[in-house]
Amino acid sequence: MTGPAEPTSSEHPGNERQPSSEMLGSPKLPIYGRTEFEKFVSASLGQDLPLFGHQFFADAPTTFAPVDRVPVRSDYVIGPGDELLIRAWGKIDLDARVVVDRTGQIYLPRVGSISVSGLRYDQLSGYLHSAVGKFFRDFDLSVTMGQLRSIQVFVLGYARRPGTYTVSSLSTLMNAVFASGGPAANGSMRHVQLKRNDSLVTDLDFYDVILKGEKTADAPLQSGDVIYIPHVGALVALAGSVNGPGIYELRKQTDLGDAVEIAGGLTTTAETKRVALERINERADRRFEEFALDAAGLKRQLKDGDIVRIFPISPKIGNAVTLRGNVAQPGRYSWRTGMHVSDLVPTRDSLITREYWNRQNVIVPGESHNDPFATRDDLRKADKRREHEESAAESGENGSLSGTQSAAQDVESDEDLRISIKHRGSEINWQYAVIERLNPKDLTTQLIPFDLGKAIDEPQSAEDKALEAGDVITIFSQEDVPVATENRTTFVQVEGEVKAPGVYRLEPGQTLRDAVRMAGGLSSHAYLYASELTRESTKKKREIALAQMVQRMQRELVGRGGQVLGNSPEEEQQERQRIQQQQELVSKLQQVKPTGRIVLELKPTEDTLDEIPSMALEDGDKFFVPAKDDTVQVLGAVYNESSFRFRPDKKISTYLNSAGGATRDGDKGRVFVLRADGSVVSKQQQGVFAGGRFEGMKLMPGDTVVVPERFKTTTVLRELKDWSQVFAQFALGAAAIKVLRQ
């Protein structure tokens, strides 16, 4: 099928959307602008609605491939230009390829001219057999179609691309309409007419094709046929809770029920109590109506320009209350008159969540595996390795585990196993729960707090509040709304050199000393002076403070980098190098992770249970008592970073000499000691030793001597003027020194 010839009239209806001849080779037709009624509907509803059916032609090609490689219909009419393939055998041997001439005849050797024009394809074989049979006997004959003729048709009216089209003789009305891009925005989708010799052959309704798949009104084309697309008919808009909101053309008098059916019917949530109808009254003004979508409402006749809006049902549930939060079965529950909180939550057990029981039933932490012979360690390592690989895949990193990572994650597996016995589920806040209730007078939300424990344990008490329909009852955990210390559930982890390491629950008023007593007391190898009490809340505060300090230093360095001045280019280059080094140092500091360690200020000689401080603990605290470490570490800018055997008579200077002394880059004036108890002692501190020198200070097992690197002190790095202050402020351990020296 070839493209259309250019229309001869520039005033043809819909011509404003006709493409030029250059556009005929484009992939698809241009999208036409919105019609006046589309804009009218959009202004009325506040949303755009499409003209139904036009999306059917949205991707219609501008050129149509010939449809000559399909089986020929039995009712195909033979005409001039058709090619026939005729074969006969028996008393006659015939293999002819003939074309019907302009007079409608074909010529066969030894037979002569035969008129075939006007015959149907299913009549052709018998007709030719009779014609040849006048000259021969005892033969068989078959005939098939070869190259088919082309025909010329006219697409007129309100088409997107009206004009003259040369198409295959097998083409139908729908083929030609598609080739023309379909009806224009102001063209009818429901009355596409095929005219032949001034007579109407068929009237195609594209709504039947799109909605029902019916093509019975489609008809084959003949040369000279006229396809006429009239102006669009009456239009109505259906919006809201219908399956196909849009603007629809009416073919005839249509009631609301039929229009809703065309729009795909009502959605599941459509309300039938209220329908809004906007109508143009006698082209003079607009009227608004509301009615129910009952039998009478569905019988209402629609008119041109009507806008119908069907509303969804309200999400309000009038006879239910909602229970949510830290509960076993959150959801909606049926409400009845006289219902109280105790009717909704009759016992405390009814609040135990499914998550609690699911975790309680786990034998081996981690996902289930198919290997029945795998050990617990194998399963935990496999879980950790899989988690690491998934995380690495998301970040684009290598998913393989190094030996250090594998060992560290195995430790984390043990940590997970210990933590898993702490909180099987969030602890419930029994002192506070709340009812949310809508005040019908001013539509404000009222909050009615109550004591959950008393409401359950003492039905009909003042705390057992009466419920109303629509109430929302929220149960909180102690994490959601922190409770007073006396009501708080506290789990602490006691590890290391105690007789029964584990996780223990503390009652209100119990202290660190009580936790160690629960763990059986200290073992004979306990080094109480170096014990570590770590707290998550303290760690988070230090992380925030360190991040703020790093950000502040980065901003100052960036500002200073743009103001480099010097007496010579060499001095400017040196200054830039110093700034670069300082930026690298700040970047390394960003990688350091503060600990949540709290210094207990124990004396080195204190080693009994009664000498442990009676300090209050928080939920999640960890107390670790190490075994005595008879070494002293020397780290930083020294020639031999190492651990050395502890000897009571050795001084700091002795250990520094054993490490080879400070390097050329070492800052001897800012040496400091990380004590085993977490405290920091620096050479800058005044009055550390009465009448003695810092180098003569006695060390304790587990202490670390640090020699920081020397760098030029600037206003930018004033916060790093004394490394000992940084380590003390953020409780940085010896591991931070290695990070800073990388």
Number of C-alpha atoms within 10 A of each C-alpha: 21 17 19 23 13 16 17 10 9 11 9 15 20 20 18 12 18 23 17 9 11 7 13 16 12 12 12 16 22 15 11 12 9 13 11 10 15 19 14 14 22 14 11 12 15 10 11 18 19 16 20 19 21 16 11 13 19 14 15 18 18 21 19 17 12 16 16 18 10 8 9 16 12 11 12 16 20 23 24 19 19 20 20 20 15 19 16 17 13 12 11 16 12 15 15 15 17 18 22 21 17 11 11 19 17 20 16 15 8 10 13 11 13 16 16 22 20 13 16 16 19 14 15 20 16 13 15 17 17 11 16 19 14 9 10 15 11 9 14 14 18 15 19 14 17 17 13 21 19 21 19 19 21 22 27 21 23 25 30 32 28 32 20 21 20 18 28 24 26 23 19 17 24 21 20 22 22 19 25 28 25 29 28 27 21 19 22 25 27 22 20 28 21 26 18 16 9 9 9 12 18 18 19 23 20 23 19 16 16 13 12 9 10 14 14 11 18 20 17 18 26 21 17 14 20 24 26 23 28 20 20 19 18 17 18 22 27 25 22 18 19 23 18 20 22 20 24 22 20 22 16 9 10 14 16 19 20 17 21 19 13 19 21 13 17 18 14 11 13 20 17 16 14 18 20 17 18 17 20 15 14 7 8 7 8 12 11 11 10 14 14 15 20 13 9 11 17 16 14 14 13 22 18 15 20 21 23 23 20 24 18 19 14 9 7 8 12 11 15 19 21 20 21 15 17 21 22 16 14 16 13 16 13 13 20 13 10 9 17 20 20 21 16 18 16 15 14 14 10 12 17 19 17 13 13 14 12 11 15 14 10 12 9 13 16 17 10 11 10 6 8 6 7 11 11 13 13 11 19 23 20 16 19 18 19 14 13 19 16 14 14 14 12 10 10 9 11 11 17 13 14 9 9 9 13 16 13 11 19 20 13 15 20 13 11 14 15 13 17 16 14 18 12 16 18 18 16 25 23 20 17 18 22 17 22 16 19 16 10 8 6 7 9 10 12 13 14 12 16 19 17 25 18 17 25 21 15 13 16 15 12 12 20 22 20 15 22 20 19 18 19 21 23 18 21 23 19 19 12 14 12 12 16 11 14 9 14 19 18 18 22 22 23 23 20 19 22 23 17 17 19 16 21 17 15 21 16 15 12 15 18 22 19 21 23 24 16 19 20 14 20 20 15 11 13 21 24 26 25 27 24 21 21 19 20 16 14 16 19 14 14 20 19 12 15 20 17 12 15 18 15 12 21 18 12 14 19 13 12 14 15 9 8 14 14 12 7 8 10 10 13 14 14 13 16 17 12 14 20 14 13 21 18 13 15 20 15 16 18 17 12 20 19 22 18 23 23 17 17 17 12 16 12 14 10 13 16 13 15 12 13 18 14 14 12 14 23 18 17 17 19 21 22 20 23 19 17 15 15 14 17 23 22 26 24 23 23 24 18 17 18 15 19 15 13 18 15 10 8 15 15 21 16 13 23 22 13 17 20 12 20 22 16 12 13 20 18 18 13 19 25 25 25 23 19 23 23 23 18 21 18 20 17 14 12 9 10 14 11 7 6 10 11 21 14 13 16 13 21 21 22 21 25 23 26 28 26 25 20 15 15 9 13 12 11 19 19 10 15 16 16 19 18 24 16 15 21 16 15 21 24 22 18 18 10 17 18 12 14 19 13 7
